[in-house]
Amino acid sequence: MNAKAISGLALAAAAVAALGGTTQAAGQGLPKGSEPVTLDPSRFSTRIDNPWWPMRQGSRWVYRETAPDGTRQRVVVTVTNRTKLIANGVRARVVRDVVTADGKPVEKTDDWYAQDRAGNIWYLGEHTVEFENGRPMSTRGSFGPAWTARRQA
C-alpha cells in the first residue's frame, strides 16, 4: 500500500478510536511513543460494528485516484469473510484492497482489523503485493508478519 494510503488508513483508524468515546483501548491505557503493547485476545472481535466505520462481511467500497505519475487507478476495498491470527492470538478480519490501472493489478493488499470491547478499531498490519506490468514484484509495503509468526508470552 502506498505511503499516502497508509497514512490515510492510520488517520482513519485513529479517528475511529477517538470517536469511540473512550480513553481505554482493549481495557488498557493507550500506549505512547515506543511503549510496548500487550494485547488480550479475549478483548477483541472480528465483528466490527463501530458506527463510524462498520465493516460488515461483504461490504465494498470503490474509489478512483490518480497516482503521482498521473496514472488513473481504481481501488476496490472488500470486507472478506476470512480472518487472520495476529499478535498474542488476536484474530483479525481480513479486508482486501485491490488497486488496478487500465484493468491490470498494481497492488493487492490484505489489511487486518479487529475491534476491542470499547468499540475501537485496531489496524493490526497488512500483507501487500506490488505488481509491475501485471506481474508480482515486491512485498516491501507489508508489515506485521512477524506478529503472525510467533506468540509472545
C-alpha positions as CSV (number, residue, x, y, z in Angstrom):
1,M,0.0,0.0,0.0
2,N,1.5,3.4,-0.9
3,A,2.6,5.8,1.9
4,K,-0.4,8.1,1.3
5,A,-2.9,5.3,1.7
6,I,-1.1,4.0,4.8
7,S,-1.2,7.5,6.3
8,G,-4.9,7.8,5.4
9,L,-5.7,4.4,7.0
10,A,-3.7,5.2,10.1
11,L,-5.5,8.5,10.5
12,A,-8.8,6.8,9.9
13,A,-8.1,4.2,12.5
14,A,-7.0,6.9,15.0
15,A,-10.1,8.9,14.3
16,V,-12.3,5.9,14.8
17,A,-10.6,5.1,18.1
18,A,-11.1,8.7,19.2
19,L,-14.7,8.8,18.1
20,G,-15.3,5.6,20.1
21,G,-15.6,7.9,23.1
22,T,-13.1,6.1,25.3
23,T,-9.5,6.7,26.6
24,Q,-9.1,3.0,27.2
25,A,-8.1,0.6,24.3
26,A,-8.7,-3.1,24.9
27,G,-9.0,-2.4,28.6
28,Q,-5.6,-0.7,28.8
29,G,-4.4,2.9,28.7
30,L,-3.3,3.9,25.2
31,P,0.5,3.4,24.6
32,K,2.7,6.4,24.0
33,G,5.6,6.6,21.6
34,S,7.6,3.3,21.5
35,E,5.9,1.8,24.6
36,P,5.1,-1.9,24.1
37,V,1.5,-3.0,23.8
38,T,0.2,-6.2,25.3
39,L,-2.9,-7.4,23.6
40,D,-5.5,-9.6,25.3
41,P,-7.2,-11.7,22.6
42,S,-10.4,-12.1,24.7
43,R,-11.0,-8.4,24.4
44,F,-11.0,-8.4,20.6
45,S,-13.5,-9.5,17.9
46,T,-13.6,-9.8,14.2
47,R,-17.1,-8.4,14.3
48,I,-16.5,-4.7,13.5
49,D,-19.7,-2.7,14.1
50,N,-18.2,0.7,15.1
51,P,-20.8,3.2,13.9
52,W,-18.1,5.5,12.3
53,W,-16.6,2.6,10.2
54,P,-18.7,-0.6,10.3
55,M,-17.0,-3.4,8.4
56,R,-19.7,-6.0,7.7
57,Q,-18.6,-9.0,5.7
58,G,-19.3,-8.4,2.0
59,S,-19.2,-4.6,2.4
60,R,-17.4,-3.0,-0.6
61,W,-16.1,0.5,-1.4
62,V,-14.8,1.6,-4.8
63,Y,-12.5,4.6,-5.2
64,R,-10.8,6.3,-8.1
65,E,-7.5,8.0,-7.6
66,T,-4.6,9.4,-9.5
67,A,-1.1,8.1,-8.9
68,P,1.8,10.5,-8.6
69,D,2.8,9.7,-12.2
70,G,-0.7,10.7,-13.4
71,T,-2.0,7.2,-13.9
72,R,-5.7,6.8,-13.1
73,Q,-6.3,4.0,-10.7
74,R,-9.4,2.1,-9.4
75,V,-9.3,0.9,-5.8
76,V,-11.7,-1.8,-4.6
77,V,-11.9,-2.5,-0.8
78,T,-13.8,-5.5,0.3
79,V,-14.5,-6.8,3.8
80,T,-14.0,-10.6,3.4
81,N,-15.3,-13.5,5.5
82,R,-11.7,-14.5,6.2
83,T,-9.8,-13.9,9.4
84,K,-6.1,-13.9,10.3
85,L,-4.4,-14.9,13.6
86,I,-2.3,-12.0,14.7
87,A,-0.3,-10.9,17.8
88,N,-0.9,-12.7,21.1
89,G,-3.6,-14.8,19.5
90,V,-5.8,-11.8,18.4
91,R,-7.9,-12.8,15.4
92,A,-8.4,-10.1,12.8
93,R,-10.9,-9.5,10.0
94,V,-9.2,-9.6,6.5
95,V,-10.1,-6.6,4.3
96,R,-8.9,-7.0,0.7
97,D,-7.7,-3.8,-1.1
98,V,-7.1,-4.2,-4.9
99,V,-5.6,-1.4,-6.9
100,T,-5.8,-1.6,-10.7
101,A,-4.7,0.7,-13.6
102,D,-6.1,0.0,-17.1
103,G,-7.6,-3.2,-15.7
104,K,-4.1,-4.6,-14.7
105,P,-3.2,-5.1,-11.0
106,V,-1.0,-2.5,-9.4
107,E,-1.3,-3.7,-5.8
108,K,-3.2,-6.3,-3.8
109,T,-3.3,-5.9,0.0
110,D,-4.9,-7.9,2.8
111,D,-5.4,-5.5,5.7
112,W,-6.0,-6.9,9.2
113,Y,-8.5,-5.2,11.6
114,A,-10.1,-6.1,14.9
115,Q,-12.4,-4.3,17.2
116,D,-11.9,-4.1,21.0
117,R,-14.7,-4.3,23.6
118,A,-14.8,-0.5,23.8
119,G,-15.6,-0.3,20.1
120,N,-12.2,0.9,18.9
121,I,-11.0,-0.4,15.6
122,W,-7.4,-1.6,15.6
123,Y,-5.3,-1.8,12.4
124,L,-3.0,-4.8,13.0
125,G,-0.9,-5.0,9.9
126,E,-1.1,-5.9,6.2
127,H,0.4,-8.2,3.5
128,T,0.9,-6.2,0.3
129,V,2.0,-7.4,-3.1
130,E,3.0,-4.8,-5.7
131,F,2.8,-5.5,-9.4
132,E,4.6,-4.2,-12.5
133,N,3.2,-5.0,-15.9
134,G,0.7,-7.3,-14.3
135,R,3.4,-9.4,-12.5
136,P,4.1,-9.6,-8.8
137,M,7.3,-7.8,-8.0
138,S,7.5,-6.8,-4.3
139,T,6.0,-7.3,-0.8
140,R,8.1,-4.5,0.7
141,G,5.0,-2.5,1.8
142,S,3.9,-5.3,4.1
143,F,4.2,-5.0,7.9
144,G,3.1,-7.1,10.8
145,P,4.2,-10.6,9.5
146,A,6.5,-11.2,12.5
147,W,3.4,-10.8,14.7
148,T,1.8,-13.7,12.8
149,A,4.8,-16.0,13.1
150,R,5.2,-16.0,16.9
151,R,3.3,-15.6,20.1
152,Q,4.5,-13.5,22.9
153,A,4.4,-15.0,26.4
